[in-house]
């Protein structure tokens, strides 16, 4: 018989602190650093004991960290899965130990969805669609546009969703051709290196860069400048995250559009943990509300942007 879903947390004694084990994927981007800070701070504010370890982009390490939390018998495990696949075994172990698992920011693909309790994060496909919708609205009639896509970590939920959503929209518009879709890793250094390669291969025939995150877009901006072109003018750039550095780049005209991906997921995560402790059932998916930024709205938002 299948084990019951560990949707409920084991009861705590009066005054006993809830313990959450958080297995972060890495420190690849400024978004990720803001996400980590948000989780640490929200745990402190909620009076929850947080065990935190960083897997430094190794799925194997992330699995080991989760196994460590299972052995310690934490109340809840939260993690941002590096990739969508490969979690079946460790999630079965968490389920067998009766520990609910909350996915904070990235989803997993497993045959049995009772292996995880809730997902808190973005709708990545919709982010890709938002990027593409803006592009199709900006593009001139009767002109054609060559696009270079700088993707995030291969097989990660945001890279998959942002590619699918973007292509779903632009493939309906014959003004656009995707020249290259490069596999990146959400880092600025890789964004720069991939853009250098794109410029070597395609030079001035590139009209648009769609980067799966701000860090890669910022790396691409330096590559474009080093090549002697003006980012934001000679080549249009669109990215996802909308961090403060991206808004700054938009305010000086080097980045054209940013789709928001909310990194401040800590408070929602801690609320979900407390709800579990009170025996409440969580919705399987808690999707964060997000917006988009044009160069005009970015200027206004800069003063209050937290990360
Ligand atoms: O999973 C969210 C993505 O991961 C962010 O867009 C990116 O910057 C990060 O590292």
Boltz pocket constraint, residues with backbone or C-beta under 6 A from the ligand:
constraints:
  - pocket:
      binder: B
      contacts: [[A, 28], [A, 29], [A, 30], [A, 31], [A, 32], [A, 105], [A, 106], [A, 158], [A, 185], [A, 186], [A, 212], [A, 213], [A, 214], [A, 240], [A, 241], [A, 261]]
      max_distance: 6.0
